[in-house]
Each structure stands twice: as C-alpha cells, then as structure tokens.
Amino acid sequence: MPLTRAADGSLGVRAVGSMNGSAGLVYSPVYHIAIQNDGTNGQIGPEAAGSLVQLIDQRVQAVMLSMRRDGGMLSG
C-alpha cells in the first residue's frame, strides 16, 4: 500500500484503487515443512538426542547442587 494523501490533507498508508466490494489482494503463504531424521544420514537421531538431553539435565543438576554447598558460588 503506497503512502497517499487523503482529500482532507492527511498523509498515510491507505488502500487505493477500486475495491468493487472485494477484499483486495490478500497474501497468506502456507509452508509445509517435514523434517525426517532417523540418524542414518550422519545426523543425530531422535533417540540419541533424547539421551543427550537427559545427560545434560543430570549434569546441570549435579553442578547446581555442588554450587549450593558451602563455599560454592550459589551458597548463601
């Protein structure tokens, strides 16, 4: 929509042209994305990714617990 000046002198972005009762041009793209990864193409598979997440969670919990002990960075 171009920048236009209305009959009252106001400047703004407005739909111009004949609409003839229609809604005009509406652009609504739809994207369909499918990710297929079973781990056979050199990428990490879903099972390995889940195991990695669990391993990281356990390690973070262990580090946080040790930091809360006396002398740790999170001890109060």
N, CA, C and O atoms as a Maestro MAE file, in Angstrom:
{
 s_m_m2io_version
 :::
 2.0.0
}

f_m_ct {
 s_m_title
 :::
 protein
 m_atom[304] {
  # First column is atom index #
  i_m_mmod_type
  r_m_x_coord
  r_m_y_coord
  r_m_z_coord
  i_m_residue_number
  s_m_chain_name
  s_m_pdb_residue_name
  s_m_pdb_atom_name
  i_m_atomic_number
  :::
  1 25 0.852 -1.174 0.000 1 A "MET " " N  " 7
  2 3 0.000 0.000 0.000 1 A "MET " " CA " 6
  3 2 0.895 1.234 0.000 1 A "MET " " C  " 6
  4 15 1.773 1.365 0.853 1 A "MET " " O  " 8
  5 25 0.682 2.113 -0.928 2 A "PRO " " N  " 7
  6 3 1.535 3.298 -1.033 2 A "PRO " " CA " 6
  7 2 1.132 4.398 -0.049 2 A "PRO " " C  " 6
  8 15 0.015 4.424 0.468 2 A "PRO " " O  " 8
  9 25 2.070 5.288 0.184 3 A "LEU " " N  " 7
  10 3 1.817 6.467 1.011 3 A "LEU " " CA " 6
  11 2 0.994 7.443 0.179 3 A "LEU " " C  " 6
  12 15 1.422 7.846 -0.903 3 A "LEU " " O  " 8
  13 25 -0.178 7.827 0.668 4 A "THR " " N  " 7
  14 3 -1.064 8.715 -0.096 4 A "THR " " CA " 6
  15 2 -1.611 9.818 0.793 4 A "THR " " C  " 6
  16 15 -1.621 9.712 2.019 4 A "THR " " O  " 8
  17 25 -2.062 10.875 0.141 5 A "ARG " " N  " 7
  18 3 -2.676 11.996 0.848 5 A "ARG " " CA " 6
  19 2 -4.176 11.959 0.573 5 A "ARG " " C  " 6
  20 15 -4.606 11.882 -0.578 5 A "ARG " " O  " 8
  21 25 -4.961 12.014 1.639 6 A "ALA " " N  " 7
  22 3 -6.420 11.976 1.513 6 A "ALA " " CA " 6
  23 2 -6.955 13.348 1.120 6 A "ALA " " C  " 6
  24 15 -6.207 14.325 1.088 6 A "ALA " " O  " 8
  25 25 -8.236 13.420 0.824 7 A "ALA " " N  " 7
  26 3 -8.876 14.670 0.412 7 A "ALA " " CA " 6
  27 2 -8.790 15.729 1.502 7 A "ALA " " C  " 6
  28 15 -8.772 16.920 1.192 7 A "ALA " " O  " 8
  29 25 -8.737 15.323 2.784 8 A "ASP " " N  " 7
  30 3 -8.655 16.297 3.875 8 A "ASP " " CA " 6
  31 2 -7.217 16.739 4.143 8 A "ASP " " C  " 6
  32 15 -6.982 17.540 5.047 8 A "ASP " " O  " 8
  33 25 -6.251 16.230 3.373 9 A "GLY " " N  " 7
  34 3 -4.865 16.653 3.519 9 A "GLY " " CA " 6
  35 2 -4.023 15.742 4.391 9 A "GLY " " C  " 6
  36 15 -2.807 15.918 4.469 9 A "GLY " " O  " 8
  37 25 -4.641 14.775 5.047 10 A "SER " " N  " 7
  38 3 -3.860 13.881 5.903 10 A "SER " " CA " 6
  39 2 -3.045 12.914 5.046 10 A "SER " " C  " 6
  40 15 -3.469 12.485 3.973 10 A "SER " " O  " 8
  41 25 -1.865 12.591 5.560 11 A "LEU " " N  " 7
  42 3 -0.950 11.719 4.838 11 A "LEU " " CA " 6
  43 2 -0.869 10.388 5.569 11 A "LEU " " C  " 6
  44 15 -0.741 10.357 6.793 11 A "LEU " " O  " 8
  45 25 -0.941 9.298 4.832 12 A "GLY " " N  " 7
  46 3 -0.858 7.992 5.469 12 A "GLY " " CA " 6
  47 2 -0.849 6.865 4.462 12 A "GLY " " C  " 6
  48 15 -0.939 7.082 3.253 12 A "GLY " " O  " 8
  49 25 -0.741 5.672 4.977 13 A "VAL " " N  " 7
  50 3 -0.766 4.488 4.124 13 A "VAL " " CA " 6
  51 2 -2.207 4.036 4.003 13 A "VAL " " C  " 6
  52 15 -2.863 3.745 5.003 13 A "VAL " " O  " 8
  53 25 -2.691 3.980 2.786 14 A "ARG " " N  " 7
  54 3 -4.086 3.629 2.547 14 A "ARG " " CA " 6
  55 2 -4.186 2.720 1.337 14 A "ARG " " C  " 6
  56 15 -3.348 2.760 0.437 14 A "ARG " " O  " 8
  57 25 -5.220 1.905 1.334 15 A "ALA " " N  " 7
  58 3 -5.502 1.107 0.144 15 A "ALA " " CA " 6
  59 2 -6.069 2.048 -0.901 15 A "ALA " " C  " 6
  60 15 -6.981 2.824 -0.616 15 A "ALA " " O  " 8
  61 25 -5.538 1.983 -2.096 16 A "VAL " " N  " 7
  62 3 -6.017 2.864 -3.161 16 A "VAL " " CA " 6
  63 2 -6.562 2.008 -4.291 16 A "VAL " " C  " 6
  64 15 -6.246 0.824 -4.400 16 A "VAL " " O  " 8
  65 25 -7.367 2.609 -5.111 17 A "GLY " " N  " 7
  66 3 -7.910 1.907 -6.262 17 A "GLY " " CA " 6
  67 2 -9.319 1.432 -5.990 17 A "GLY " " C  " 6
  68 15 -9.870 1.631 -4.907 17 A "GLY " " O  " 8
  69 25 -9.874 0.813 -6.978 18 A "SER " " N  " 7
  70 3 -11.244 0.327 -6.889 18 A "SER " " CA " 6
  71 2 -11.262 -1.046 -6.245 18 A "SER " " C  " 6
  72 15 -10.602 -1.972 -6.718 18 A "SER " " O  " 8
  73 25 -12.016 -1.174 -5.171 19 A "MET " " N  " 7
  74 3 -12.112 -2.449 -4.485 19 A "MET " " CA " 6
  75 2 -13.327 -3.241 -4.982 19 A "MET " " C  " 6
  76 15 -13.349 -4.466 -4.865 19 A "MET " " O  " 8
  77 25 -14.330 -2.564 -5.531 20 A "ASN " " N  " 7
  78 3 -15.536 -3.196 -6.066 20 A "ASN " " CA " 6
  79 2 -16.147 -4.210 -5.101 20 A "ASN " " C  " 6
  80 15 -16.618 -5.266 -5.523 20 A "ASN " " O  " 8
  81 25 -16.139 -3.897 -3.840 21 A "GLY " " N  " 7
  82 3 -16.755 -4.775 -2.859 21 A "GLY " " CA " 6
  83 2 -15.931 -5.993 -2.506 21 A "GLY " " C  " 6
  84 15 -16.365 -6.820 -1.704 21 A "GLY " " O  " 8
  85 25 -14.763 -6.120 -3.081 22 A "SER " " N  " 7
  86 3 -13.932 -7.283 -2.758 22 A "SER " " CA " 6
  87 2 -12.921 -6.905 -1.689 22 A "SER " " C  " 6
  88 15 -12.742 -5.729 -1.375 22 A "SER " " O  " 8
  89 25 -12.277 -7.892 -1.146 23 A "ALA " " N  " 7
  90 3 -11.308 -7.664 -0.076 23 A "ALA " " CA " 6
  91 2 -9.952 -7.239 -0.614 23 A "ALA " " C  " 6
  92 15 -9.063 -6.900 0.167 23 A "ALA " " O  " 8
  93 25 -9.775 -7.251 -1.918 24 A "GLY " " N  " 7
  94 3 -8.482 -6.890 -2.482 24 A "GLY " " CA " 6
  95 2 -7.535 -8.074 -2.455 24 A "GLY " " C  " 6
  96 15 -7.970 -9.222 -2.365 24 A "GLY " " O  " 8
  97 25 -6.270 -7.803 -2.531 25 A "LEU " " N  " 7
  98 3 -5.260 -8.846 -2.560 25 A "LEU " " CA " 6
  99 2 -4.861 -9.223 -1.144 25 A "LEU " " C  " 6
  100 15 -4.481 -8.365 -0.346 25 A "LEU " " O  " 8
  101 25 -4.946 -10.486 -0.843 26 A "VAL " " N  " 7
  102 3 -4.509 -10.993 0.449 26 A "VAL " " CA " 6
  103 2 -3.477 -12.073 0.180 26 A "VAL " " C  " 6
  104 15 -3.757 -13.048 -0.517 26 A "VAL " " O  " 8
  105 25 -2.290 -11.900 0.729 27 A "TYR " " N  " 7
  106 3 -1.208 -12.866 0.534 27 A "TYR " " CA " 6
  107 2 -0.977 -13.604 1.833 27 A "TYR " " C  " 6
  108 15 -0.483 -13.017 2.796 27 A "TYR " " O  " 8
  109 25 -1.318 -14.862 1.878 28 A "SER " " N  " 7
  110 3 -1.143 -15.685 3.068 28 A "SER " " CA " 6
  111 2 -0.415 -16.967 2.681 28 A "SER " " C  " 6
  112 15 -1.048 -17.973 2.362 28 A "SER " " O  " 8
  113 25 0.910 -16.929 2.709 29 A "PRO " " N  " 7
  114 3 1.639 -18.142 2.324 29 A "PRO " " CA " 6
  115 2 1.489 -19.234 3.374 29 A "PRO " " C  " 6
  116 15 1.396 -18.953 4.569 29 A "PRO " " O  " 8
  117 25 1.466 -20.461 2.924 30 A "VAL " " N  " 7
  118 3 1.409 -21.620 3.806 30 A "VAL " " CA " 6
  119 2 2.622 -22.474 3.494 30 A "VAL " " C  " 6
  120 15 2.839 -22.867 2.348 30 A "VAL " " O  " 8
  121 25 3.400 -22.757 4.506 31 A "TYR " " N  " 7
  122 3 4.596 -23.562 4.328 31 A "TYR " " CA " 6
  123 2 4.404 -24.896 5.021 31 A "TYR " " C  " 6
  124 15 3.961 -24.950 6.168 31 A "TYR " " O  " 8
  125 25 4.733 -25.955 4.337 32 A "HIS " " N  " 7
  126 3 4.698 -27.294 4.917 32 A "HIS " " CA " 6
  127 2 6.134 -27.773 5.013 32 A "HIS " " C  " 6
  128 15 6.800 -27.967 3.996 32 A "HIS " " O  " 8
  129 25 6.607 -27.963 6.226 33 A "ILE " " N  " 7
  130 3 7.983 -28.377 6.447 33 A "ILE " " CA " 6
  131 2 7.959 -29.721 7.156 33 A "ILE " " C  " 6
  132 15 7.345 -29.868 8.213 33 A "ILE " " O  " 8
  133 25 8.622 -30.685 6.574 34 A "ALA " " N  " 7
  134 3 8.721 -32.009 7.189 34 A "ALA " " CA " 6
  135 2 10.191 -32.316 7.404 34 A "ALA " " C  " 6
  136 15 10.989 -32.263 6.468 34 A "ALA " " O  " 8
  137 25 10.543 -32.634 8.627 35 A "ILE " " N  " 7
  138 3 11.915 -32.997 8.951 35 A "ILE " " CA " 6
  139 2 11.929 -34.486 9.241 35 A "ILE " " C  " 6
  140 15 11.291 -34.959 10.182 35 A "ILE " " O  " 8
  141 25 12.661 -35.211 8.423 36 A "GLN " " N  " 7
  142 3 12.764 -36.650 8.611 36 A "GLN " " CA " 6
  143 2 14.212 -36.974 8.928 36 A "GLN " " C  " 6
  144 15 15.101 -36.792 8.096 36 A "GLN " " O  " 8
  145 25 14.434 -37.450 10.126 37 A "ASN " " N  " 7
  146 3 15.790 -37.753 10.555 37 A "ASN " " CA " 6
  147 2 15.755 -39.006 11.407 37 A "ASN " " C  " 6
  148 15 15.238 -38.997 12.524 37 A "ASN " " O  " 8
  149 25 16.304 -40.074 10.878 38 A "ASP " " N  " 7
  150 3 16.342 -41.327 11.626 38 A "ASP " " CA " 6
  151 2 17.750 -41.667 12.091 38 A "ASP " " C  " 6
  152 15 17.981 -42.744 12.641 38 A "ASP " " O  " 8
  153 25 18.681 -40.764 11.877 39 A "GLY " " N  " 7
  154 3 20.045 -40.980 12.335 39 A "GLY " " CA " 6
  155 2 20.911 -41.739 11.356 39 A "GLY " " C  " 6
  156 15 22.080 -41.990 11.650 39 A "GLY " " O  " 8
  157 25 20.384 -42.116 10.202 40 A "THR " " N  " 7
  158 3 21.177 -42.893 9.247 40 A "THR " " CA " 6
  159 2 21.982 -42.026 8.295 40 A "THR " " C  " 6
  160 15 22.825 -42.546 7.564 40 A "THR " " O  " 8
  161 25 21.752 -40.741 8.282 41 A "ASN " " N  " 7
  162 3 22.440 -39.866 7.339 41 A "ASN " " CA " 6
  163 2 23.587 -39.096 7.986 41 A "ASN " " C  " 6
  164 15 23.995 -38.049 7.483 41 A "ASN " " O  " 8
  165 25 24.102 -39.603 9.084 42 A "GLY " " N  " 7
  166 3 25.203 -38.924 9.757 42 A "GLY " " CA " 6
  167 2 24.748 -37.920 10.794 42 A "GLY " " C  " 6
  168 15 25.564 -37.384 11.543 42 A "GLY " " O  " 8
  169 25 23.462 -37.664 10.844 43 A "GLN " " N  " 7
  170 3 22.911 -36.745 11.835 43 A "GLN " " CA " 6
  171 2 22.522 -37.538 13.077 43 A "GLN " " C  " 6
  172 15 22.374 -38.759 13.026 43 A "GLN " " O  " 8
  173 25 22.361 -36.841 14.178 44 A "ILE " " N  " 7
  174 3 21.947 -37.485 15.419 44 A "ILE " " CA " 6
  175 2 20.463 -37.840 15.322 44 A "ILE " " C  " 6
  176 15 19.657 -37.020 14.883 44 A "ILE " " O  " 8
  177 25 20.107 -39.038 15.724 45 A "GLY " " N  " 7
  178 3 18.719 -39.491 15.668 45 A "GLY " " CA " 6
  179 2 17.935 -39.046 16.885 45 A "GLY " " C  " 6
  180 15 18.522 -38.547 17.845 45 A "GLY " " O  " 8
  181 25 16.623 -39.215 16.868 46 A "PRO " " N  " 7
  182 3 15.780 -38.772 17.975 46 A "PRO " " CA " 6
  183 2 16.093 -39.465 19.298 46 A "PRO " " C  " 6
  184 15 16.034 -38.834 20.353 46 A "PRO " " O  " 8
  185 25 16.424 -40.754 19.254 47 A "GLU " " N  " 7
  186 3 16.742 -41.463 20.497 47 A "GLU " " CA " 6
  187 2 18.027 -40.921 21.107 47 A "GLU " " C  " 6
  188 15 18.108 -40.707 22.316 47 A "GLU " " O  " 8
  189 25 19.029 -40.700 20.262 48 A "ALA " " N  " 7
  190 3 20.300 -40.166 20.753 48 A "ALA " " CA " 6
  191 2 20.116 -38.750 21.277 48 A "ALA " " C  " 6
  192 15 20.735 -38.371 22.271 48 A "ALA " " O  " 8
  193 25 19.276 -37.970 20.620 49 A "ALA " " N  " 7
  194 3 19.019 -36.603 21.078 49 A "ALA " " CA " 6
  195 2 18.347 -36.621 22.447 49 A "ALA " " C  " 6
  196 15 18.694 -35.823 23.318 49 A "ALA " " O  " 8
  197 25 17.395 -37.520 22.639 50 A "GLY " " N  " 7
  198 3 16.733 -37.634 23.939 50 A "GLY " " CA " 6
  199 2 17.695 -38.041 25.035 50 A "GLY " " C  " 6
  200 15 17.635 -37.517 26.148 50 A "GLY " " O  " 8
  201 25 18.589 -38.979 24.723 51 A "SER " " N  " 7
  202 3 19.598 -39.401 25.702 51 A "SER " " CA " 6
  203 2 20.539 -38.260 26.046 51 A "SER " " C  " 6
  204 15 20.929 -38.091 27.202 51 A "SER " " O  " 8
  205 25 20.901 -37.479 25.039 52 A "LEU " " N  " 7
  206 3 21.786 -36.339 25.260 52 A "LEU " " CA " 6
  207 2 21.125 -35.302 26.162 52 A "LEU " " C  " 6
  208 15 21.778 -34.738 27.041 52 A "LEU " " O  " 8
  209 25 19.850 -35.051 25.955 53 A "VAL " " N  " 7
  210 3 19.113 -34.098 26.792 53 A "VAL " " CA " 6
  211 2 19.099 -34.574 28.240 53 A "VAL " " C  " 6
  212 15 19.326 -33.782 29.155 53 A "VAL " " O  " 8
  213 25 18.834 -35.863 28.456 54 A "GLN " " N  " 7
  214 3 18.829 -36.397 29.821 54 A "GLN " " CA " 6
  215 2 20.202 -36.276 30.465 54 A "GLN " " C  " 6
  216 15 20.306 -35.916 31.637 54 A "GLN " " O  " 8
  217 25 21.252 -36.573 29.713 55 A "LEU " " N  " 7
  218 3 22.612 -36.474 30.229 55 A "LEU " " CA " 6
  219 2 22.947 -35.038 30.635 55 A "LEU " " C  " 6
  220 15 23.534 -34.805 31.691 55 A "LEU " " O  " 8
  221 25 22.572 -34.087 29.791 56 A "ILE " " N  " 7
  222 3 22.838 -32.673 30.091 56 A "ILE " " CA " 6
  223 2 22.050 -32.240 31.319 56 A "ILE " " C  " 6
  224 15 22.588 -31.558 32.191 56 A "ILE " " O  " 8
  225 25 20.774 -32.630 31.396 57 A "ASP " " N  " 7
  226 3 19.955 -32.279 32.563 57 A "ASP " " CA " 6
  227 2 20.573 -32.805 33.857 57 A "ASP " " C  " 6
  228 15 20.639 -32.087 34.854 57 A "ASP " " O  " 8
  229 25 21.022 -34.052 33.838 58 A "GLN " " N  " 7
  230 3 21.639 -34.635 35.031 58 A "GLN " " CA " 6
  231 2 22.907 -33.889 35.414 58 A "GLN " " C  " 6
  232 15 23.152 -33.643 36.595 58 A "GLN " " O  " 8
  233 25 23.703 -33.532 34.435 59 A "ARG " " N  " 7
  234 3 24.962 -32.825 34.715 59 A "ARG " " CA " 6
  235 2 24.694 -31.427 35.274 59 A "ARG " " C  " 6
  236 15 25.367 -30.992 36.209 59 A "ARG " " O  " 8
  237 25 23.726 -30.733 34.712 60 A "VAL " " N  " 7
  238 3 23.376 -29.392 35.203 60 A "VAL " " CA " 6
  239 2 22.885 -29.476 36.641 60 A "VAL " " C  " 6
  240 15 23.256 -28.643 37.469 60 A "VAL " " O  " 8
  241 25 22.062 -30.464 36.949 61 A "GLN " " N  " 7
  242 3 21.573 -30.625 38.319 61 A "GLN " " CA " 6
  243 2 22.723 -30.893 39.280 61 A "GLN " " C  " 6
  244 15 22.745 -30.354 40.386 61 A "GLN " " O  " 8
  245 25 23.679 -31.722 38.868 62 A "ALA " " N  " 7
  246 3 24.827 -32.021 39.727 62 A "ALA " " CA " 6
  247 2 25.672 -30.774 39.971 62 A "ALA " " C  " 6
  248 15 26.115 -30.536 41.094 62 A "ALA " " O  " 8
  249 25 25.895 -29.985 38.937 63 A "VAL " " N  " 7
  250 3 26.693 -28.762 39.088 63 A "VAL " " CA " 6
  251 2 25.968 -27.759 39.974 63 A "VAL " " C  " 6
  252 15 26.583 -27.141 40.843 63 A "VAL " " O  " 8
  253 25 24.657 -27.591 39.761 64 A "MET " " N  " 7
  254 3 23.894 -26.651 40.584 64 A "MET " " CA " 6
  255 2 23.905 -27.076 42.050 64 A "MET " " C  " 6
  256 15 24.028 -26.231 42.937 64 A "MET " " O  " 8
  257 25 23.780 -28.362 42.310 65 A "LEU " " N  " 7
  258 3 23.810 -28.869 43.673 65 A "LEU " " CA " 6
  259 2 25.160 -28.587 44.322 65 A "LEU " " C  " 6
  260 15 25.219 -28.178 45.482 65 A "LEU " " O  " 8
  261 25 26.239 -28.802 43.584 66 A "SER " " N  " 7
  262 3 27.569 -28.555 44.153 66 A "SER " " CA " 6
  263 2 27.804 -27.065 44.390 66 A "SER " " C  " 6
  264 15 28.523 -26.704 45.322 66 A "SER " " O  " 8
  265 25 27.224 -26.203 43.582 67 A "MET " " N  " 7
  266 3 27.408 -24.764 43.761 67 A "MET " " CA " 6
  267 2 26.608 -24.229 44.938 67 A "MET " " C  " 6
  268 15 26.917 -23.151 45.446 67 A "MET " " O  " 8
  269 25 25.592 -24.950 45.381 68 A "ARG " " N  " 7
  270 3 24.797 -24.508 46.521 68 A "ARG " " CA " 6
  271 2 25.429 -24.903 47.846 68 A "ARG " " C  " 6
  272 15 25.001 -24.427 48.898 68 A "ARG " " O  " 8
  273 25 26.429 -25.756 47.815 69 A "ARG " " N  " 7
  274 3 27.102 -26.180 49.043 69 A "ARG " " CA " 6
  275 2 27.941 -25.030 49.590 69 A "ARG " " C  " 6
  276 15 28.219 -24.062 48.884 69 A "ARG " " O  " 8
  277 25 28.343 -25.147 50.861 70 A "ASP " " N  " 7
  278 3 29.177 -24.117 51.487 70 A "ASP " " CA " 6
  279 2 30.409 -23.846 50.634 70 A "ASP " " C  " 6
  280 15 31.109 -24.770 50.219 70 A "ASP " " O  " 8
  281 25 30.662 -22.577 50.383 71 A "GLY " " N  " 7
  282 3 31.811 -22.175 49.583 71 A "GLY " " CA " 6
  283 2 31.537 -22.147 48.092 71 A "GLY " " C  " 6
  284 15 32.368 -21.678 47.314 71 A "GLY " " O  " 8
  285 25 30.382 -22.642 47.689 72 A "GLY " " N  " 7
  286 3 30.027 -22.626 46.272 72 A "GLY " " CA " 6
  287 2 29.558 -21.248 45.840 72 A "GLY " " C  " 6
  288 15 29.263 -20.391 46.673 72 A "GLY " " O  " 8
  289 25 29.491 -21.045 44.539 73 A "MET " " N  " 7
  290 3 29.098 -19.737 44.003 73 A "MET " " CA " 6
  291 2 27.666 -19.364 44.362 73 A "MET " " C  " 6
  292 15 27.333 -18.179 44.396 73 A "MET " " O  " 8
  293 25 26.820 -20.339 44.626 74 A "LEU " " N  " 7
  294 3 25.417 -20.058 44.935 74 A "LEU " " CA " 6
  295 2 25.083 -20.241 46.405 74 A "LEU " " C  " 6
  296 15 23.912 -20.216 46.785 74 A "LEU " " O  " 8
  297 25 26.106 -20.427 47.234 75 A "SER " " N  " 7
  298 3 25.832 -20.596 48.666 75 A "SER " " CA " 6
  299 2 25.419 -19.258 49.254 75 A "SER " " C  " 6
  300 15 25.900 -18.207 48.830 75 A "SER " " O  " 8
  301 25 24.544 -19.301 50.211 76 A "GLY " " N  " 7
  302 3 24.033 -18.049 50.744 76 A "GLY " " CA " 6
  303 2 24.406 -17.894 52.145 76 A "GLY " " C  " 6
  304 15 24.060 -16.890 52.768 76 A "GLY " " O  " 8
  :::
 }
 m_bond[303] {
  # First column is bond index #
  i_m_from
  i_m_to
  i_m_order
  :::
  1 1 2 1
  2 2 3 1
  3 3 4 2
  4 3 5 1
  5 5 6 1
  6 6 7 1
  7 7 8 2
  8 7 9 1
  9 9 10 1
  10 10 11 1
  11 11 12 2
  12 11 13 1
  13 13 14 1
  14 14 15 1
  15 15 16 2
  16 15 17 1
  17 17 18 1
  18 18 19 1
  19 19 20 2
  20 19 21 1
  21 21 22 1
  22 22 23 1
  23 23 24 2
  24 23 25 1
  25 25 26 1
  26 26 27 1
  27 27 28 2
  28 27 29 1
  29 29 30 1
  30 30 31 1
  31 31 32 2
  32 31 33 1
  33 33 34 1
  34 34 35 1
  35 35 36 2
  36 35 37 1
  37 37 38 1
  38 38 39 1
  39 39 40 2
  40 39 41 1
  41 41 42 1
  42 42 43 1
  43 43 44 2
  44 43 45 1
  45 45 46 1
  46 46 47 1
  47 47 48 2
  48 47 49 1
  49 49 50 1
  50 50 51 1
  51 51 52 2
  52 51 53 1
  53 53 54 1
  54 54 55 1
  55 55 56 2
  56 55 57 1
  57 57 58 1
  58 58 59 1
  59 59 60 2
  60 59 61 1
  61 61 62 1
  62 62 63 1
  63 63 64 2
  64 63 65 1
  65 65 66 1
  66 66 67 1
  67 67 68 2
  68 67 69 1
  69 69 70 1
  70 70 71 1
  71 71 72 2
  72 71 73 1
  73 73 74 1
  74 74 75 1
  75 75 76 2
  76 75 77 1
  77 77 78 1
  78 78 79 1
  79 79 80 2
  80 79 81 1
  81 81 82 1
  82 82 83 1
  83 83 84 2
  84 83 85 1
  85 85 86 1
  86 86 87 1
  87 87 88 2
  88 87 89 1
  89 89 90 1
  90 90 91 1
  91 91 92 2
  92 91 93 1
  93 93 94 1
  94 94 95 1
  95 95 96 2
  96 95 97 1
  97 97 98 1
  98 98 99 1
  99 99 100 2
  100 99 101 1
  101 101 102 1
  102 102 103 1
  103 103 104 2
  104 103 105 1
  105 105 106 1
  106 106 107 1
  107 107 108 2
  108 107 109 1
  109 109 110 1
  110 110 111 1
  111 111 112 2
  112 111 113 1
  113 113 114 1
  114 114 115 1
  115 115 116 2
  116 115 117 1
  117 117 118 1
  118 118 119 1
  119 119 120 2
  120 119 121 1
  121 121 122 1
  122 122 123 1
  123 123 124 2
  124 123 125 1
  125 125 126 1
  126 126 127 1
  127 127 128 2
  128 127 129 1
  129 129 130 1
  130 130 131 1
  131 131 132 2
  132 131 133 1
  133 133 134 1
  134 134 135 1
  135 135 136 2
  136 135 137 1
  137 137 138 1
  138 138 139 1
  139 139 140 2
  140 139 141 1
  141 141 142 1
  142 142 143 1
  143 143 144 2
  144 143 145 1
  145 145 146 1
  146 146 147 1
  147 147 148 2
  148 147 149 1
  149 149 150 1
  150 150 151 1
  151 151 152 2
  152 151 153 1
  153 153 154 1
  154 154 155 1
  155 155 156 2
  156 155 157 1
  157 157 158 1
  158 158 159 1
  159 159 160 2
  160 159 161 1
  161 161 162 1
  162 162 163 1
  163 163 164 2
  164 163 165 1
  165 165 166 1
  166 166 167 1
  167 167 168 2
  168 167 169 1
  169 169 170 1
  170 170 171 1
  171 171 172 2
  172 171 173 1
  173 173 174 1
  174 174 175 1
  175 175 176 2
  176 175 177 1
  177 177 178 1
  178 178 179 1
  179 179 180 2
  180 179 181 1
  181 181 182 1
  182 182 183 1
  183 183 184 2
  184 183 185 1
  185 185 186 1
  186 186 187 1
  187 187 188 2
  188 187 189 1
  189 189 190 1
  190 190 191 1
  191 191 192 2
  192 191 193 1
  193 193 194 1
  194 194 195 1
  195 195 196 2
  196 195 197 1
  197 197 198 1
  198 198 199 1
  199 199 200 2
  200 199 201 1
  201 201 202 1
  202 202 203 1
  203 203 204 2
  204 203 205 1
  205 205 206 1
  206 206 207 1
  207 207 208 2
  208 207 209 1
  209 209 210 1
  210 210 211 1
  211 211 212 2
  212 211 213 1
  213 213 214 1
  214 214 215 1
  215 215 216 2
  216 215 217 1
  217 217 218 1
  218 218 219 1
  219 219 220 2
  220 219 221 1
  221 221 222 1
  222 222 223 1
  223 223 224 2
  224 223 225 1
  225 225 226 1
  226 226 227 1
  227 227 228 2
  228 227 229 1
  229 229 230 1
  230 230 231 1
  231 231 232 2
  232 231 233 1
  233 233 234 1
  234 234 235 1
  235 235 236 2
  236 235 237 1
  237 237 238 1
  238 238 239 1
  239 239 240 2
  240 239 241 1
  241 241 242 1
  242 242 243 1
  243 243 244 2
  244 243 245 1
  245 245 246 1
  246 246 247 1
  247 247 248 2
  248 247 249 1
  249 249 250 1
  250 250 251 1
  251 251 252 2
  252 251 253 1
  253 253 254 1
  254 254 255 1
  255 255 256 2
  256 255 257 1
  257 257 258 1
  258 258 259 1
  259 259 260 2
  260 259 261 1
  261 261 262 1
  262 262 263 1
  263 263 264 2
  264 263 265 1
  265 265 266 1
  266 266 267 1
  267 267 268 2
  268 267 269 1
  269 269 270 1
  270 270 271 1
  271 271 272 2
  272 271 273 1
  273 273 274 1
  274 274 275 1
  275 275 276 2
  276 275 277 1
  277 277 278 1
  278 278 279 1
  279 279 280 2
  280 279 281 1
  281 281 282 1
  282 282 283 1
  283 283 284 2
  284 283 285 1
  285 285 286 1
  286 286 287 1
  287 287 288 2
  288 287 289 1
  289 289 290 1
  290 290 291 1
  291 291 292 2
  292 291 293 1
  293 293 294 1
  294 294 295 1
  295 295 296 2
  296 295 297 1
  297 297 298 1
  298 298 299 1
  299 299 300 2
  300 299 301 1
  301 301 302 1
  302 302 303 1
  303 303 304 2
  :::
 }
}
